Amino acid sequence: MSQAQEKQKILYIATHGPGDPERATLPFVLANAALSMGVEAVVALQGDAVWLGVKGTASHVFAGGLPPLQDLLDGFLELGGRLLVCSPCIQHRKMDSQVLIPQAQVVAAATLTSEILTAKAVLNY
Amino acid sequence: MQADRSLDCRGMACPMPIVKLSKAIKEMSQGQILAVSADDPGFEADVRAWCETTGNQLKALESEGEIRTAYIAKS
């Protein structure tokens, strides 16, 4: 693999939570594939997708034809994927950052903008 | 074709065959052949794309019913 390929990054912005299992799961399908291809993958949870970062939530999300979200989330983190969670989105939902999985990083708009600018591609789900 | 290692990914949904083969090939030595069998309909296209992106070589692709077996040489 070339060095250029190793430096590539894809950012997936997830906006759907457990209420839409397929849209909630798809960013993690793609992110796992990217990581398996040597591409850096970052998933940013915004809107209702922030619920996916809450401890124990992913294990209740199942989409037809796709692996269970918990398996994909575990694989994503194991392969070095980074999980970002929107700060104002958790505040709006009166969510304490302590309820999030330990690997989740709470970020605000400037951090996410920086991630967007340094990504090869940005996909919004 | 003979393989140094075989991986059975039958019954696994996308993207797990690619995730599993990626992990397996990291544990192998350069030039060794990994055989991966899967029945996911997207596997053939996926394994071609994975090899093209990662630089590993797709040596052969065999079909038996819905099962595709890819033979990949580690680069």
N, CA and C atoms of all chains as a GROMACS GRO file, in nm:
protein
  600
    1MET      N    1   0.085  -0.121   0.000
    1MET     CA    2   0.000   0.000   0.000
    1MET      C    3   0.087   0.125   0.000
    2SER      N    4   0.051   0.224  -0.079
    2SER     CA    5   0.133   0.344  -0.085
    2SER      C    6   0.110   0.430   0.037
    3GLN      N    7   0.207   0.518   0.064
    3GLN     CA    8   0.193   0.609   0.178
    3GLN      C    9   0.075   0.702   0.159
    4ALA      N   10   0.053   0.740   0.031
    4ALA     CA   11  -0.060   0.832   0.004
    4ALA      C   12  -0.191   0.770   0.045
    5GLN      N   13  -0.204   0.639   0.018
    5GLN     CA   14  -0.329   0.571   0.055
    5GLN      C   15  -0.344   0.564   0.206
    6GLU      N   16  -0.232   0.544   0.278
    6GLU     CA   17  -0.238   0.532   0.423
    6GLU      C   18  -0.284   0.663   0.487
    7LYS      N   19  -0.259   0.775   0.419
    7LYS     CA   20  -0.293   0.905   0.476
    7LYS      C   21  -0.437   0.945   0.447
    8GLN      N   22  -0.505   0.872   0.360
    8GLN     CA   23  -0.641   0.911   0.325
    8GLN      C   24  -0.735   0.894   0.443
    9LYS      N   25  -0.830   0.987   0.450
    9LYS     CA   26  -0.927   0.980   0.559
    9LYS      C   27  -1.067   1.004   0.503
   10ILE      N   28  -1.162   0.924   0.551
   10ILE     CA   29  -1.303   0.947   0.517
   10ILE      C   30  -1.378   0.978   0.645
   11LEU      N   31  -1.459   1.082   0.638
   11LEU     CA   32  -1.541   1.120   0.753
   11LEU      C   33  -1.687   1.086   0.722
   12TYR      N   34  -1.748   1.012   0.811
   12TYR     CA   35  -1.890   0.975   0.797
   12TYR      C   36  -1.968   1.052   0.903
   13ILE      N   37  -2.061   1.133   0.860
   13ILE     CA   38  -2.144   1.206   0.954
   13ILE      C   39  -2.278   1.133   0.966
   14ALA      N   40  -2.303   1.080   1.085
   14ALA     CA   41  -2.426   1.004   1.110
   14ALA      C   42  -2.526   1.094   1.180
   15THR      N   43  -2.650   1.092   1.130
   15THR     CA   44  -2.753   1.176   1.192
   15THR      C   45  -2.877   1.097   1.233
   16HIS      N   46  -2.871   0.965   1.215
   16HIS     CA   47  -2.988   0.883   1.249
   16HIS      C   48  -2.956   0.790   1.366
   17GLY      N   49  -3.048   0.779   1.457
   17GLY     CA   50  -3.028   0.698   1.577
   17GLY      C   51  -3.099   0.565   1.569
   18PRO      N   52  -3.125   0.504   1.684
   18PRO     CA   53  -3.188   0.371   1.688
   18PRO      C   54  -3.324   0.366   1.621
   19GLY      N   55  -3.391   0.479   1.605
   19GLY     CA   56  -3.523   0.482   1.540
   19GLY      C   57  -3.517   0.449   1.392
   20ASP      N   58  -3.401   0.457   1.332
   20ASP     CA   59  -3.382   0.421   1.191
   20ASP      C   60  -3.259   0.331   1.183
   21PRO      N   61  -3.277   0.203   1.218
   21PRO     CA   62  -3.161   0.113   1.230
   21PRO      C   63  -3.073   0.104   1.106
   22GLU      N   64  -3.136   0.107   0.988
   22GLU     CA   65  -3.055   0.092   0.867
   22GLU      C   66  -2.963   0.213   0.847
   23ARG      N   67  -3.019   0.333   0.859
   23ARG     CA   68  -2.936   0.453   0.842
   23ARG      C   69  -2.838   0.469   0.957
   24ALA      N   70  -2.874   0.417   1.074
   24ALA     CA   71  -2.782   0.424   1.187
   24ALA      C   72  -2.663   0.332   1.168
   25THR      N   73  -2.687   0.220   1.099
   25THR     CA   74  -2.584   0.117   1.085
   25THR      C   75  -2.492   0.141   0.966
   26LEU      N   76  -2.548   0.194   0.857
   26LEU     CA   77  -2.470   0.206   0.733
   26LEU      C   78  -2.337   0.281   0.746
   27PRO      N   79  -2.330   0.391   0.822
   27PRO     CA   80  -2.198   0.457   0.833
   27PRO      C   81  -2.091   0.365   0.890
   28PHE      N   82  -2.131   0.277   0.980
   28PHE     CA   83  -2.034   0.186   1.041
   28PHE      C   84  -1.998   0.070   0.947
   29VAL      N   85  -2.089   0.034   0.857
   29VAL     CA   86  -2.056  -0.064   0.753
   29VAL      C   87  -1.943  -0.007   0.666
   30LEU      N   88  -1.964   0.113   0.619
   30LEU     CA   89  -1.866   0.176   0.531
   30LEU      C   90  -1.735   0.204   0.604
   31ALA      N   91  -1.745   0.247   0.729
   31ALA     CA   92  -1.624   0.279   0.805
   31ALA      C   93  -1.540   0.155   0.831
   32ASN      N   94  -1.604   0.042   0.858
   32ASN     CA   95  -1.530  -0.083   0.876
   32ASN      C   96  -1.460  -0.123   0.747
   33ALA      N   97  -1.530  -0.108   0.636
   33ALA     CA   98  -1.469  -0.143   0.507
   33ALA      C   99  -1.348  -0.053   0.481
   34ALA      N  100  -1.363   0.076   0.508
   34ALA     CA  101  -1.253   0.170   0.484
   34ALA      C  102  -1.131   0.132   0.568
   35LEU      N  103  -1.154   0.106   0.695
   35LEU     CA  104  -1.043   0.070   0.784
   35LEU      C  105  -0.975  -0.058   0.736
   36SER      N  106  -1.054  -0.150   0.685
   36SER     CA  107  -0.998  -0.276   0.634
   36SER      C  108  -0.920  -0.256   0.505
   37MET      N  109  -0.939  -0.143   0.441
   37MET     CA  110  -0.866  -0.111   0.318
   37MET      C  111  -0.750  -0.016   0.346
   38GLY      N  112  -0.719   0.005   0.473
   38GLY     CA  113  -0.607   0.091   0.508
   38GLY      C  114  -0.638   0.239   0.504
   39VAL      N  115  -0.765   0.272   0.502
   39VAL     CA  116  -0.808   0.412   0.498
   39VAL      C  117  -0.854   0.454   0.638
   40GLU      N  118  -0.810   0.570   0.683
   40GLU     CA  119  -0.854   0.618   0.814
   40GLU      C  120  -1.004   0.649   0.808
   41ALA      N  121  -1.076   0.612   0.912
   41ALA     CA  122  -1.221   0.636   0.914
   41ALA      C  123  -1.260   0.703   1.045
   42VAL      N  124  -1.340   0.807   1.031
   42VAL     CA  125  -1.391   0.879   1.146
   42VAL      C  126  -1.543   0.885   1.133
   43VAL      N  127  -1.614   0.852   1.240
   43VAL     CA  128  -1.759   0.865   1.240
   43VAL      C  129  -1.796   0.975   1.339
   44ALA      N  130  -1.871   1.072   1.291
   44ALA     CA  131  -1.918   1.181   1.377
   44ALA      C  132  -2.068   1.163   1.398
   45LEU      N  133  -2.109   1.156   1.523
   45LEU     CA  134  -2.250   1.139   1.557
   45LEU      C  135  -2.312   1.274   1.585
   46GLN      N  136  -2.417   1.306   1.509
   46GLN     CA  137  -2.490   1.431   1.528
   46GLN      C  138  -2.639   1.400   1.537
   47GLY      N  139  -2.716   1.495   1.589
   47GLY     CA  140  -2.861   1.475   1.600
   47GLY      C  141  -2.892   1.350   1.680
   48ASP      N  142  -2.994   1.277   1.635
   48ASP     CA  143  -3.034   1.155   1.708
   48ASP      C  144  -2.927   1.046   1.706
   49ALA      N  145  -2.829   1.059   1.617
   49ALA     CA  146  -2.722   0.957   1.613
   49ALA      C  147  -2.638   0.958   1.741
   50VAL      N  148  -2.644   1.066   1.818
   50VAL     CA  149  -2.564   1.066   1.942
   50VAL      C  150  -2.606   0.954   2.036
   51TRP      N  151  -2.731   0.907   2.023
   51TRP     CA  152  -2.775   0.796   2.108
   51TRP      C  153  -2.691   0.671   2.083
   52LEU      N  154  -2.636   0.658   1.961
   52LEU     CA  155  -2.555   0.540   1.929
   52LEU      C  156  -2.426   0.536   2.010
   53GLY      N  157  -2.386   0.651   2.061
   53GLY     CA  158  -2.264   0.657   2.141
   53GLY      C  159  -2.287   0.630   2.288
   54VAL      N  160  -2.413   0.615   2.327
   54VAL     CA  161  -2.446   0.589   2.467
   54VAL      C  162  -2.419   0.441   2.498
   55LYS      N  163  -2.354   0.419   2.611
   55LYS     CA  164  -2.322   0.280   2.651
   55LYS      C  165  -2.445   0.191   2.644
   56GLY      N  166  -2.432   0.077   2.578
   56GLY     CA  167  -2.540  -0.022   2.574
   56GLY      C  168  -2.642  -0.002   2.464
   57THR      N  169  -2.642   0.113   2.397
   57THR     CA  170  -2.745   0.138   2.295
   57THR      C  171  -2.721   0.056   2.168
   58ALA      N  172  -2.598   0.049   2.124
   58ALA     CA  173  -2.568  -0.017   1.996
   58ALA      C  174  -2.613  -0.163   1.996
   59SER      N  175  -2.613  -0.226   2.112
   59SER     CA  176  -2.649  -0.368   2.118
   59SER      C  177  -2.799  -0.391   2.093
   60HIS      N  178  -2.874  -0.283   2.084
   60HIS     CA  179  -3.018  -0.296   2.058
   60HIS      C  180  -3.056  -0.253   1.915
   61VAL      N  181  -2.954  -0.226   1.833
   61VAL     CA  182  -2.982  -0.176   1.698
   61VAL      C  183  -2.950  -0.286   1.595
   62PHE      N  184  -3.054  -0.328   1.525
   62PHE     CA  185  -3.038  -0.434   1.425
   62PHE      C  186  -3.106  -0.390   1.295
   63ALA      N  187  -3.031  -0.391   1.187
   63ALA     CA  188  -3.087  -0.356   1.055
   63ALA      C  189  -3.085  -0.479   0.967
   64GLY      N  190  -3.192  -0.502   0.894
   64GLY     CA  191  -3.200  -0.619   0.806
   64GLY      C  192  -3.088  -0.620   0.704
   65GLY      N  193  -3.025  -0.736   0.687
   65GLY     CA  194  -2.921  -0.752   0.585
   65GLY      C  195  -2.785  -0.700   0.624
   66LEU      N  196  -2.776  -0.639   0.741
   66LEU     CA  197  -2.649  -0.582   0.785
   66LEU      C  198  -2.607  -0.648   0.917
   67PRO      N  199  -2.477  -0.650   0.945
   67PRO     CA  200  -2.435  -0.706   1.074
   67PRO      C  201  -2.491  -0.622   1.189
   68PRO      N  202  -2.504  -0.681   1.310
   68PRO     CA  203  -2.551  -0.602   1.425
   68PRO      C  204  -2.461  -0.481   1.449
   69LEU      N  205  -2.524  -0.371   1.486
   69LEU     CA  206  -2.446  -0.248   1.505
   69LEU      C  207  -2.336  -0.266   1.610
   70GLN      N  208  -2.366  -0.341   1.716
   70GLN     CA  209  -2.264  -0.357   1.821
   70GLN      C  210  -2.137  -0.422   1.764
   71ASP      N  211  -2.155  -0.522   1.678
   71ASP     CA  212  -2.039  -0.587   1.616
   71ASP      C  213  -1.960  -0.488   1.531
   72LEU      N  214  -2.033  -0.406   1.457
   72LEU     CA  215  -1.966  -0.309   1.370
   72LEU      C  216  -1.896  -0.201   1.452
   73LEU      N  217  -1.960  -0.158   1.559
   73LEU     CA  218  -1.899  -0.056   1.644
   73LEU      C  219  -1.772  -0.111   1.711
   74ASP      N  220  -1.781  -0.233   1.760
   74ASP     CA  221  -1.663  -0.296   1.823
   74ASP      C  222  -1.550  -0.309   1.722
   75GLY      N  223  -1.583  -0.356   1.601
   75GLY     CA  224  -1.482  -0.373   1.496
   75GLY      C  225  -1.421  -0.240   1.456
   76PHE      N  226  -1.507  -0.140   1.444
   76PHE     CA  227  -1.462  -0.004   1.406
   76PHE      C  228  -1.358   0.048   1.507
   77LEU      N  229  -1.388   0.032   1.634
   77LEU     CA  230  -1.297   0.082   1.737
   77LEU      C  231  -1.170  -0.003   1.743
   78GLU      N  232  -1.186  -0.133   1.726
   78GLU     CA  233  -1.071  -0.223   1.729
   78GLU      C  234  -0.974  -0.193   1.615
   79LEU      N  235  -1.028  -0.154   1.501
   79LEU     CA  236  -0.944  -0.125   1.384
   79LEU      C  237  -0.888   0.018   1.387
   80GLY      N  238  -0.917   0.091   1.491
   80GLY     CA  239  -0.860   0.225   1.506
   80GLY      C  240  -0.949   0.338   1.461
   81GLY      N  241  -1.075   0.311   1.437
   81GLY     CA  242  -1.168   0.418   1.399
   81GLY      C  243  -1.190   0.515   1.514
   82ARG      N  244  -1.213   0.639   1.478
   82ARG     CA  245  -1.238   0.741   1.581
   82ARG      C  246  -1.385   0.779   1.579
   83LEU      N  247  -1.442   0.789   1.699
   83LEU     CA  248  -1.584   0.821   1.714
   83LEU      C  249  -1.598   0.959   1.779
   84LEU      N  250  -1.659   1.050   1.705
   84LEU     CA  251  -1.680   1.185   1.756
   84LEU      C  252  -1.829   1.204   1.787
   85VAL      N  253  -1.857   1.281   1.891
   85VAL     CA  254  -1.996   1.306   1.930
   85VAL      C  255  -2.017   1.456   1.944
   86CYS      N  256  -2.124   1.503   1.883
   86CYS     CA  257  -2.154   1.646   1.878
   86CYS      C  258  -2.192   1.700   2.017
   87SER      N  259  -2.118   1.796   2.061
   87SER     CA  260  -2.139   1.853   2.195
   87SER      C  261  -2.277   1.917   2.212
   88PRO      N  262  -2.317   2.010   2.124
   88PRO     CA  263  -2.449   2.070   2.143
   88PRO      C  264  -2.563   1.969   2.131
   89CYS      N  265  -2.541   1.862   2.053
   89CYS     CA  266  -2.646   1.761   2.035
   89CYS      C  267  -2.669   1.684   2.165
   90ILE      N  268  -2.561   1.656   2.240
   90ILE     CA  269  -2.582   1.584   2.367
   90ILE      C  270  -2.636   1.678   2.474
   91GLN      N  271  -2.596   1.805   2.467
   91GLN     CA  272  -2.649   1.902   2.564
   91GLN      C  273  -2.799   1.920   2.545
   92HIS      N  274  -2.840   1.930   2.418
   92HIS     CA  275  -2.981   1.948   2.387
   92HIS      C  276  -3.065   1.832   2.441
   93ARG      N  277  -3.004   1.713   2.442
   93ARG     CA  278  -3.075   1.594   2.489
   93ARG      C  279  -3.050   1.568   2.637
   94LYS      N  280  -2.993   1.667   2.705
   94LYS     CA  281  -2.966   1.660   2.849
   94LYS      C  282  -2.888   1.532   2.884
   95MET      N  283  -2.790   1.506   2.800
   95MET     CA  284  -2.709   1.385   2.812
   95MET      C  285  -2.575   1.422   2.873
   96ASP      N  286  -2.535   1.352   2.974
   96ASP     CA  287  -2.403   1.374   3.034
   96ASP      C  288  -2.300   1.294   2.955
   97SER      N  289  -2.182   1.349   2.935
   97SER     CA  290  -2.081   1.278   2.857
   97SER      C  291  -2.040   1.146   2.924
   98GLN      N  292  -2.068   1.132   3.054
   98GLN     CA  293  -2.034   1.009   3.126
   98GLN      C  294  -2.116   0.889   3.077
   99VAL      N  295  -2.229   0.914   3.010
   99VAL     CA  296  -2.310   0.802   2.962
   99VAL      C  297  -2.257   0.747   2.829
  100LEU      N  298  -2.162   0.819   2.770
  100LEU     CA  299  -2.108   0.775   2.640
  100LEU      C  300  -2.002   0.666   2.659
  101ILE      N  301  -1.981   0.587   2.555
  101ILE     CA  302  -1.875   0.486   2.563
  101ILE      C  303  -1.741   0.558   2.576
  102PRO      N  304  -1.646   0.496   2.644
  102PRO     CA  305  -1.520   0.567   2.676
  102PRO      C  306  -1.444   0.616   2.553
  103GLN      N  307  -1.460   0.546   2.440
  103GLN     CA  308  -1.384   0.584   2.320
  103GLN      C  309  -1.443   0.706   2.249
  104ALA      N  310  -1.563   0.746   2.288
  104ALA     CA  311  -1.626   0.860   2.221
  104ALA      C  312  -1.560   0.991   2.261
  105GLN      N  313  -1.537   1.076   2.164
  105GLN     CA  314  -1.476   1.206   2.190
  105GLN      C  315  -1.580   1.314   2.161
  106VAL      N  316  -1.613   1.390   2.262
  106VAL     CA  317  -1.712   1.498   2.245
  106VAL      C  318  -1.644   1.617   2.179
  107VAL      N  319  -1.701   1.661   2.069
  107VAL     CA  320  -1.640   1.771   1.993
  107VAL      C  321  -1.746   1.876   1.957
  108ALA      N  322  -1.697   1.993   1.926
  108ALA     CA  323  -1.786   2.102   1.882
  108ALA      C  324  -1.756   2.134   1.736
  109ALA      N  325  -1.816   2.241   1.688
  109ALA     CA  326  -1.818   2.268   1.544
  109ALA      C  327  -1.679   2.290   1.482
  110ALA      N  328  -1.591   2.357   1.554
  110ALA     CA  329  -1.460   2.386   1.496
  110ALA      C  330  -1.379   2.258   1.475
  111THR      N  331  -1.388   2.166   1.571
  111THR     CA  332  -1.316   2.039   1.557
  111THR      C  333  -1.371   1.961   1.439
  112LEU      N  334  -1.502   1.959   1.427
  112LEU     CA  335  -1.562   1.885   1.316
  112LEU      C  336  -1.527   1.951   1.183
  113THR      N  337  -1.525   2.083   1.181
  113THR     CA  338  -1.485   2.153   1.058
  113THR      C  339  -1.343   2.117   1.019
  114SER      N  340  -1.255   2.107   1.118
  114SER     CA  341  -1.117   2.068   1.091
  114SER      C  342  -1.111   1.926   1.035
  115GLU      N  343  -1.194   1.837   1.090
  115GLU     CA  344  -1.198   1.699   1.039
  115GLU      C  345  -1.248   1.697   0.894
  116ILE      N  346  -1.346   1.781   0.865
  116ILE     CA  347  -1.401   1.787   0.728
  116ILE      C  348  -1.293   1.835   0.631
  117LEU      N  349  -1.222   1.940   0.671
  117LEU     CA  350  -1.122   1.998   0.582
  117LEU      C  351  -1.004   1.905   0.554
  118THR      N  352  -0.978   1.815   0.648
  118THR     CA  353  -0.863   1.725   0.630
  118THR      C  354  -0.904   1.587   0.578
  119ALA      N  355  -1.032   1.570   0.546
  119ALA     CA  356  -1.078   1.441   0.495
  119ALA      C  357  -1.074   1.439   0.343
  120LYS      N  358  -1.048   1.321   0.289
  120LYS     CA  359  -1.053   1.304   0.144
  120LYS      C  360  -1.199   1.307   0.096
  121ALA      N  361  -1.286   1.255   0.178
  121ALA     CA  362  -1.429   1.254   0.144
  121ALA      C  363  -1.511   1.262   0.272
  122VAL      N  364  -1.628   1.325   0.260
  122VAL     CA  365  -1.720   1.336   0.374
  122VAL      C  366  -1.856   1.285   0.328
  123LEU      N  367  -1.911   1.190   0.401
  123LEU     CA  368  -2.043   1.136   0.367
  123LEU      C  369  -2.139   1.164   0.480
  124ASN      N  370  -2.256   1.209   0.442
  124ASN     CA  371  -2.357   1.241   0.543
  124ASN      C  372  -2.471   1.140   0.537
  125TYR      N  373  -2.495   1.073   0.649
  125TYR     CA  374  -2.606   0.977   0.656
  125TYR      C  375  -2.716   1.031   0.745
  126MET      N  376  -0.655  -2.417  -0.688
  126MET     CA  377  -0.536  -2.348  -0.641
  126MET      C  378  -0.514  -2.378  -0.492
  127GLN      N  379  -0.392  -2.404  -0.455
  127GLN     CA  380  -0.361  -2.431  -0.314
  127GLN      C  381  -0.343  -2.301  -0.237
  128ALA      N  382  -0.387  -2.302  -0.114
  128ALA     CA  383  -0.376  -2.183  -0.030
  128ALA      C  384  -0.297  -2.217   0.097
  129ASP      N  385  -0.230  -2.116   0.150
  129ASP     CA  386  -0.159  -2.134   0.277
  129ASP      C  387  -0.254  -2.123   0.396
  130ARG      N  388  -0.364  -2.052   0.373
  130ARG     CA  389  -0.462  -2.037   0.480
  130ARG      C  390  -0.601  -2.021   0.417
  131SER      N  391  -0.701  -2.074   0.481
  131SER     CA  392  -0.838  -2.062   0.431
  131SER      C  393  -0.926  -1.991   0.533
  132LEU      N  394  -1.020  -1.916   0.480
  132LEU     CA  395  -1.111  -1.839   0.566
  132LEU      C  396  -1.253  -1.862   0.516
  133ASP      N  397  -1.339  -1.907   0.605
  133ASP     CA  398  -1.478  -1.934   0.567
  133ASP      C  399  -1.566  -1.817   0.612
  134CYS      N  400  -1.610  -1.738   0.518
  134CYS     CA  401  -1.694  -1.622   0.550
  134CYS      C  402  -1.837  -1.643   0.499
  135ARG      N  403  -1.874  -1.767   0.476
  135ARG     CA  404  -2.011  -1.794   0.432
  135ARG      C  405  -2.109  -1.755   0.542
  136GLY      N  406  -2.218  -1.693   0.501
  136GLY     CA  407  -2.319  -1.651   0.598
  136GLY      C  408  -2.294  -1.515   0.657
  137MET      N  409  -2.181  -1.455   0.625
  137MET     CA  410  -2.150  -1.322   0.680
  137MET      C  411  -2.199  -1.213   0.586
  138ALA      N  412  -2.257  -1.108   0.645
  138ALA     CA  413  -2.304  -0.994   0.566
  138ALA      C  414  -2.193  -0.892   0.548
  139CYS      N  415  -2.205  -0.814   0.443
  139CYS     CA  416  -2.112  -0.703   0.416
  139CYS      C  417  -2.108  -0.612   0.540
  140PRO      N  418  -1.994  -0.569   0.588
  140PRO     CA  419  -1.860  -0.577   0.528
  140PRO      C  420  -1.774  -0.685   0.591
  141MET      N  421  -1.834  -0.780   0.664
  141MET     CA  422  -1.753  -0.871   0.745
  141MET      C  423  -1.653  -0.957   0.667
  142PRO      N  424  -1.688  -1.009   0.545
  142PRO     CA  425  -1.586  -1.084   0.473
  142PRO      C  426  -1.458  -1.002   0.447
  143ILE      N  427  -1.476  -0.876   0.414
  143ILE     CA  428  -1.359  -0.791   0.387
  143ILE      C  429  -1.283  -0.761   0.518
  144VAL      N  430  -1.358  -0.739   0.624
  144VAL     CA  431  -1.294  -0.713   0.754
  144VAL      C  432  -1.214  -0.836   0.797
  145LYS      N  433  -1.273  -0.954   0.783
  145LYS     CA  434  -1.206  -1.077   0.825
  145LYS      C  435  -1.084  -1.107   0.739
  146LEU      N  436  -1.097  -1.089   0.606
  146LEU     CA  437  -0.982  -1.120   0.520
  146LEU      C  438  -0.869  -1.021   0.544
  147SER      N  439  -0.904  -0.898   0.572
  147SER     CA  440  -0.802  -0.797   0.600
  147SER      C  441  -0.723  -0.833   0.725
  148LYS      N  442  -0.794  -0.878   0.828
  148LYS     CA  443  -0.725  -0.919   0.952
  148LYS      C  444  -0.637  -1.041   0.928
  149ALA      N  445  -0.692  -1.136   0.852
  149ALA     CA  446  -0.618  -1.261   0.829
  149ALA      C  447  -0.490  -1.238   0.750
  150ILE      N  448  -0.498  -1.153   0.650
  150ILE     CA  449  -0.381  -1.136   0.563
  150ILE      C  450  -0.269  -1.059   0.635
  151LYS      N  451  -0.306  -0.981   0.736
  151LYS     CA  452  -0.204  -0.911   0.814
  151LYS      C  453  -0.116  -1.010   0.891
  152GLU      N  454  -0.172  -1.126   0.921
  152GLU     CA  455  -0.098  -1.227   0.998
  152GLU      C  456  -0.016  -1.318   0.908
  153MET      N  457  -0.021  -1.297   0.777
  153MET     CA  458   0.048  -1.385   0.683
  153MET      C  459   0.175  -1.318   0.631
  154SER      N  460   0.256  -1.399   0.565
  154SER     CA  461   0.382  -1.348   0.510
  154SER      C  462   0.366  -1.314   0.363
  155GLN      N  463   0.454  -1.230   0.314
  155GLN     CA  464   0.450  -1.187   0.174
  155GLN      C  465   0.457  -1.308   0.081
  156GLY      N  466   0.370  -1.311  -0.019
  156GLY     CA  467   0.368  -1.420  -0.117
  156GLY      C  468   0.276  -1.534  -0.079
  157GLN      N  469   0.236  -1.542   0.046
  157GLN     CA  470   0.145  -1.649   0.086
  157GLN      C  471   0.005  -1.624   0.028
  158ILE      N  472  -0.068  -1.734   0.011
  158ILE     CA  473  -0.201  -1.726  -0.051
  158ILE      C  474  -0.309  -1.748   0.055
  159LEU      N  475  -0.405  -1.657   0.055
  159LEU     CA  476  -0.522  -1.670   0.143
  159LEU      C  477  -0.643  -1.704   0.056
  160ALA      N  478  -0.714  -1.808   0.093
  160ALA     CA  479  -0.838  -1.843   0.023
  160ALA      C  480  -0.956  -1.799   0.109
  161VAL      N  481  -1.044  -1.719   0.052
  161VAL     CA  482  -1.160  -1.669   0.126
  161VAL      C  483  -1.288  -1.709   0.053
  162SER      N  484  -1.377  -1.780   0.124
  162SER     CA  485  -1.505  -1.819   0.065
  162SER      C  486  -1.616  -1.737   0.128
  163ALA      N  487  -1.705  -1.686   0.043
  163ALA     CA  488  -1.817  -1.605   0.093
  163ALA      C  489  -1.936  -1.620   0.000
  164ASP      N  490  -2.055  -1.600   0.056
  164ASP     CA  491  -2.176  -1.606  -0.027
  164ASP      C  492  -2.250  -1.472  -0.032
  165ASP      N  493  -2.188  -1.370   0.024
  165ASP     CA  494  -2.247  -1.236   0.013
  165ASP      C  495  -2.245  -1.197  -0.136
  166PRO      N  496  -2.359  -1.150  -0.190
  166PRO     CA  497  -2.364  -1.120  -0.334
  166PRO      C  498  -2.263  -1.014  -0.378
  167GLY      N  499  -2.221  -0.929  -0.287
  167GLY     CA  500  -2.127  -0.823  -0.323
  167GLY      C  501  -1.982  -0.861  -0.306
  168PHE      N  502  -1.957  -0.986  -0.265
  168PHE     CA  503  -1.820  -1.024  -0.229
  168PHE      C  504  -1.723  -1.015  -0.347
  169GLU      N  505  -1.766  -1.061  -0.464
  169GLU     CA  506  -1.673  -1.062  -0.578
  169GLU      C  507  -1.625  -0.920  -0.610
  170ALA      N  508  -1.718  -0.826  -0.619
  170ALA     CA  509  -1.680  -0.688  -0.647
  170ALA      C  510  -1.597  -0.630  -0.532
  171ASP      N  511  -1.636  -0.666  -0.410
  171ASP     CA  512  -1.564  -0.614  -0.293
  171ASP      C  513  -1.420  -0.662  -0.289
  172VAL      N  514  -1.400  -0.790  -0.316
  172VAL     CA  515  -1.265  -0.843  -0.305
  172VAL      C  516  -1.175  -0.784  -0.414
  173ARG      N  517  -1.234  -0.760  -0.530
  173ARG     CA  518  -1.157  -0.694  -0.638
  173ARG      C  519  -1.117  -0.552  -0.595
  174ALA      N  520  -1.213  -0.479  -0.539
  174ALA     CA  521  -1.185  -0.340  -0.495
  174ALA      C  522  -1.084  -0.338  -0.381
  175TRP      N  523  -1.098  -0.435  -0.289
  175TRP     CA  524  -1.006  -0.442  -0.175
  175TRP      C  525  -0.863  -0.466  -0.225
  176CYS      N  526  -0.848  -0.560  -0.318
  176CYS     CA  527  -0.714  -0.592  -0.370
  176CYS      C  528  -0.655  -0.472  -0.445
  177GLU      N  529  -0.739  -0.406  -0.523
  177GLU     CA  530  -0.690  -0.291  -0.600
  177GLU      C  531  -0.643  -0.180  -0.506
  178THR      N  532  -0.716  -0.157  -0.400
  178THR     CA  533  -0.682  -0.048  -0.308
  178THR      C  534  -0.562  -0.082  -0.220
  179THR      N  535  -0.555  -0.206  -0.175
  179THR     CA  536  -0.450  -0.243  -0.080
  179THR      C  537  -0.322  -0.291  -0.148
  180GLY      N  538  -0.330  -0.321  -0.278
  180GLY     CA  539  -0.211  -0.366  -0.349
  180GLY      C  540  -0.186  -0.516  -0.340
  181ASN      N  541  -0.274  -0.588  -0.273
  181ASN     CA  542  -0.262  -0.733  -0.272
  181ASN      C  543  -0.318  -0.789  -0.404
  182GLN      N  544  -0.274  -0.912  -0.437
  182GLN     CA  545  -0.303  -0.962  -0.572
  182GLN      C  546  -0.411  -1.070  -0.570
  183LEU      N  547  -0.514  -1.047  -0.649
  183LEU     CA  548  -0.619  -1.148  -0.664
  183LEU      C  549  -0.571  -1.248  -0.768
  184LYS      N  550  -0.537  -1.368  -0.723
  184LYS     CA  551  -0.479  -1.468  -0.814
  184LYS      C  552  -0.586  -1.545  -0.890
  185ALA      N  553  -0.696  -1.572  -0.823
  185ALA     CA  554  -0.804  -1.650  -0.887
  185ALA      C  555  -0.934  -1.629  -0.812
  186LEU      N  556  -1.042  -1.650  -0.885
  186LEU     CA  557  -1.174  -1.639  -0.823
  186LEU      C  558  -1.257  -1.756  -0.875
  187GLU      N  559  -1.298  -1.842  -0.784
  187GLU     CA  560  -1.374  -1.960  -0.824
  187GLU      C  561  -1.519  -1.947  -0.777
  188SER      N  562  -1.611  -2.006  -0.855
  188SER     CA  563  -1.754  -2.002  -0.820
  188SER      C  564  -1.807  -2.143  -0.806
  189GLU      N  565  -1.889  -2.161  -0.704
  189GLU     CA  566  -1.960  -2.289  -0.688
  189GLU      C  567  -2.096  -2.255  -0.630
  190GLY      N  568  -2.197  -2.252  -0.717
  190GLY     CA  569  -2.328  -2.205  -0.673
  190GLY      C  570  -2.320  -2.058  -0.634
  191GLU      N  571  -2.366  -2.027  -0.515
  191GLU     CA  572  -2.362  -1.887  -0.469
  191GLU      C  573  -2.232  -1.854  -0.396
  192ILE      N  574  -2.146  -1.954  -0.385
  192ILE     CA  575  -2.022  -1.932  -0.308
  192ILE      C  576  -1.908  -1.891  -0.402
  193ARG      N  577  -1.844  -1.784  -0.366
  193ARG     CA  578  -1.725  -1.738  -0.439
  193ARG      C  579  -1.604  -1.760  -0.349
  194THR      N  580  -1.498  -1.814  -0.409
  194THR     CA  581  -1.374  -1.830  -0.334
  194THR      C  582  -1.265  -1.749  -0.403
  195ALA      N  583  -1.210  -1.655  -0.329
  195ALA     CA  584  -1.104  -1.569  -0.382
  195ALA      C  585  -0.970  -1.616  -0.327
  196TYR      N  586  -0.871  -1.622  -0.415
  196TYR     CA  587  -0.735  -1.658  -0.376
  196TYR      C  588  -0.650  -1.531  -0.386
  197ILE      N  589  -0.601  -1.488  -0.272
  197ILE     CA  590  -0.530  -1.359  -0.267
  197ILE      C  591  -0.387  -1.382  -0.222
  198ALA      N  592  -0.294  -1.328  -0.301
  198ALA     CA  593  -0.152  -1.336  -0.264
  198ALA      C  594  -0.115  -1.208  -0.189
  199LYS      N  595  -0.056  -1.224  -0.071
  199LYS     CA  596  -0.016  -1.107   0.006
  199LYS      C  597   0.104  -1.040  -0.059
  200SER      N  598   0.094  -0.910  -0.079
  200SER     CA  599   0.204  -0.834  -0.140
  200SER      C  600   0.302  -0.786  -0.035
   0.00000   0.00000   0.00000
